[in-house]
Amino acid sequence: MEFEFTAEAFEWRGPAPYLFVALPEEDAADLREVAAELTYGWGVIPVRARIGETEFTTSLFPKDGGYLLGIKVAVQRAEGVAEGDRVDVALTAGG
């Protein structure tokens, strides 16, 4: 499944601060329909993503009925992404 969207980067504090964007609700609903086929456990779904010119692999994490995409530090630096920035995201779910 392929998705393109624009979302605001936000910080979530766990053991270390990370930036995430939330998959839009409509896209999350579509993904939930096939999530069982794509997950490798705990509802986590592998993805290939692109922000700006930077492509990377990561996972979507389920949260409160939706999905969060973590923005790796290398991507944040390469694309100048900071908390509160709106970023254009393209991703392919399922690896």
C-alpha positions as protocol buffer text, in pm:
chain_id: "A"
residue {
  index: 1
  type: MET
  ca { x: 0 y: 0 z: 0 }
}
residue {
  index: 2
  type: GLU
  ca { x: 127 y: 344 z: -89 }
}
residue {
  index: 3
  type: PHE
  ca { x: 45 y: 668 z: 89 }
}
residue {
  index: 4
  type: GLU
  ca { x: 139 y: 1033 z: 41 }
}
residue {
  index: 5
  type: PHE
  ca { x: 51 y: 1296 z: 299 }
}
residue {
  index: 6
  type: THR
  ca { x: 165 y: 1608 z: 478 }
}
residue {
  index: 7
  type: ALA
  ca { x: 180 y: 1607 z: 857 }
}
residue {
  index: 8
  type: GLU
  ca { x: 331 y: 1799 z: 1147 }
}
residue {
  index: 9
  type: ALA
  ca { x: 638 y: 1652 z: 1314 }
}
residue {
  index: 10
  type: PHE
  ca { x: 599 y: 1615 z: 1689 }
}
residue {
  index: 11
  type: GLU
  ca { x: 818 y: 1496 z: 1971 }
}
residue {
  index: 12
  type: TRP
  ca { x: 742 y: 1192 z: 2180 }
}
residue {
  index: 13
  type: ARG
  ca { x: 958 y: 1138 z: 2484 }
}
residue {
  index: 14
  type: GLY
  ca { x: 1047 y: 782 z: 2565 }
}
residue {
  index: 15
  type: PRO
  ca { x: 1394 y: 680 z: 2674 }
}
residue {
  index: 16
  type: ALA
  ca { x: 1514 y: 947 z: 2428 }
}
residue {
  index: 17
  type: PRO
  ca { x: 1322 y: 1215 z: 2236 }
}
residue {
  index: 18
  type: TYR
  ca { x: 1207 y: 1114 z: 1888 }
}
residue {
  index: 19
  type: LEU
  ca { x: 1018 y: 1294 z: 1614 }
}
residue {
  index: 20
  type: PHE
  ca { x: 713 y: 1133 z: 1460 }
}
residue {
  index: 21
  type: VAL
  ca { x: 435 y: 1213 z: 1215 }
}
residue {
  index: 22
  type: ALA
  ca { x: 90 y: 1058 z: 1234 }
}
residue {
  index: 23
  type: LEU
  ca { x: -61 y: 881 z: 937 }
}
residue {
  index: 24
  type: PRO
  ca { x: -387 y: 1064 z: 849 }
}
residue {
  index: 25
  type: GLU
  ca { x: -697 y: 894 z: 991 }
}
residue {
  index: 26
  type: GLU
  ca { x: -837 y: 797 z: 649 }
}
residue {
  index: 27
  type: ASP
  ca { x: -507 y: 630 z: 552 }
}
residue {
  index: 28
  type: ALA
  ca { x: -481 y: 463 z: 893 }
}
residue {
  index: 29
  type: ALA
  ca { x: -830 y: 317 z: 848 }
}
residue {
  index: 30
  type: ASP
  ca { x: -730 y: 172 z: 509 }
}
residue {
  index: 31
  type: LEU
  ca { x: -412 y: 29 z: 658 }
}
residue {
  index: 32
  type: ARG
  ca { x: -594 y: -129 z: 954 }
}
residue {
  index: 33
  type: GLU
  ca { x: -794 y: -339 z: 706 }
}
residue {
  index: 34
  type: VAL
  ca { x: -477 y: -520 z: 589 }
}
residue {
  index: 35
  type: ALA
  ca { x: -249 y: -472 z: 890 }
}
residue {
  index: 36
  type: ALA
  ca { x: -264 y: -837 z: 994 }
}
residue {
  index: 37
  type: GLU
  ca { x: -107 y: -932 z: 659 }
}
residue {
  index: 38
  type: LEU
  ca { x: 172 y: -674 z: 686 }
}
residue {
  index: 39
  type: THR
  ca { x: 276 y: -673 z: 1051 }
}
residue {
  index: 40
  type: TYR
  ca { x: 580 y: -857 z: 1181 }
}
residue {
  index: 41
  type: GLY
  ca { x: 444 y: -851 z: 1536 }
}
residue {
  index: 42
  type: TRP
  ca { x: 279 y: -621 z: 1791 }
}
residue {
  index: 43
  type: GLY
  ca { x: 101 y: -442 z: 1507 }
}
residue {
  index: 44
  type: VAL
  ca { x: 427 y: -284 z: 1383 }
}
residue {
  index: 45
  type: ILE
  ca { x: 436 y: -253 z: 1002 }
}
residue {
  index: 46
  type: PRO
  ca { x: 761 y: -222 z: 803 }
}
residue {
  index: 47
  type: VAL
  ca { x: 770 y: 66 z: 552 }
}
residue {
  index: 48
  type: ARG
  ca { x: 989 y: 237 z: 297 }
}
residue {
  index: 49
  type: ALA
  ca { x: 949 y: 612 z: 339 }
}
residue {
  index: 50
  type: ARG
  ca { x: 1068 y: 933 z: 177 }
}
residue {
  index: 51
  type: ILE
  ca { x: 1079 y: 1281 z: 326 }
}
residue {
  index: 52
  type: GLY
  ca { x: 1216 y: 1536 z: 84 }
}
residue {
  index: 53
  type: GLU
  ca { x: 1498 y: 1370 z: -106 }
}
residue {
  index: 54
  type: THR
  ca { x: 1580 y: 1124 z: 171 }
}
residue {
  index: 55
  type: GLU
  ca { x: 1456 y: 766 z: 149 }
}
residue {
  index: 56
  type: PHE
  ca { x: 1472 y: 533 z: 448 }
}
residue {
  index: 57
  type: THR
  ca { x: 1330 y: 213 z: 593 }
}
residue {
  index: 58
  type: THR
  ca { x: 1153 y: 209 z: 926 }
}
residue {
  index: 59
  type: SER
  ca { x: 823 y: 97 z: 1073 }
}
residue {
  index: 60
  type: LEU
  ca { x: 480 y: 235 z: 1148 }
}
residue {
  index: 61
  type: PHE
  ca { x: 389 y: 195 z: 1513 }
}
residue {
  index: 62
  type: PRO
  ca { x: 26 y: 153 z: 1622 }
}
residue {
  index: 63
  type: LYS
  ca { x: -94 y: 421 z: 1864 }
}
residue {
  index: 64
  type: ASP
  ca { x: -449 y: 498 z: 1976 }
}
residue {
  index: 65
  type: GLY
  ca { x: -608 y: 339 z: 1668 }
}
residue {
  index: 66
  type: GLY
  ca { x: -373 y: 515 z: 1426 }
}
residue {
  index: 67
  type: TYR
  ca { x: -12 y: 477 z: 1317 }
}
residue {
  index: 68
  type: LEU
  ca { x: 301 y: 683 z: 1383 }
}
residue {
  index: 69
  type: LEU
  ca { x: 602 y: 709 z: 1154 }
}
residue {
  index: 70
  type: GLY
  ca { x: 931 y: 773 z: 1332 }
}
residue {
  index: 71
  type: ILE
  ca { x: 1164 y: 1020 z: 1163 }
}
residue {
  index: 72
  type: LYS
  ca { x: 1520 y: 897 z: 1202 }
}
residue {
  index: 73
  type: VAL
  ca { x: 1777 y: 1149 z: 1324 }
}
residue {
  index: 74
  type: ALA
  ca { x: 1972 y: 1110 z: 997 }
}
residue {
  index: 75
  type: VAL
  ca { x: 1657 y: 1207 z: 805 }
}
residue {
  index: 76
  type: GLN
  ca { x: 1589 y: 1499 z: 1040 }
}
residue {
  index: 77
  type: ARG
  ca { x: 1939 y: 1631 z: 979 }
}
residue {
  index: 78
  type: ALA
  ca { x: 1942 y: 1570 z: 603 }
}
residue {
  index: 79
  type: GLU
  ca { x: 1606 y: 1738 z: 551 }
}
residue {
  index: 80
  type: GLY
  ca { x: 1625 y: 1998 z: 829 }
}
residue {
  index: 81
  type: VAL
  ca { x: 1315 y: 1861 z: 1004 }
}
residue {
  index: 82
  type: ALA
  ca { x: 1236 y: 2000 z: 1350 }
}
residue {
  index: 83
  type: GLU
  ca { x: 944 y: 1968 z: 1588 }
}
residue {
  index: 84
  type: GLY
  ca { x: 643 y: 2155 z: 1453 }
}
residue {
  index: 85
  type: ASP
  ca { x: 754 y: 2143 z: 1088 }
}
residue {
  index: 86
  type: ARG
  ca { x: 505 y: 2020 z: 831 }
}
residue {
  index: 87
  type: VAL
  ca { x: 666 y: 1751 z: 618 }
}
residue {
  index: 88
  type: ASP
  ca { x: 563 y: 1578 z: 297 }
}
residue {
  index: 89
  type: VAL
  ca { x: 580 y: 1202 z: 336 }
}
residue {
  index: 90
  type: ALA
  ca { x: 559 y: 922 z: 81 }
}
residue {
  index: 91
  type: LEU
  ca { x: 560 y: 567 z: 208 }
}
residue {
  index: 92
  type: THR
  ca { x: 505 y: 210 z: 99 }
}
residue {
  index: 93
  type: ALA
  ca { x: 373 y: -19 z: 371 }
}
residue {
  index: 94
  type: GLY
  ca { x: 491 y: -375 z: 384 }
}
residue {
  index: 95
  type: GLY
  ca { x: 856 y: -311 z: 320 }
}
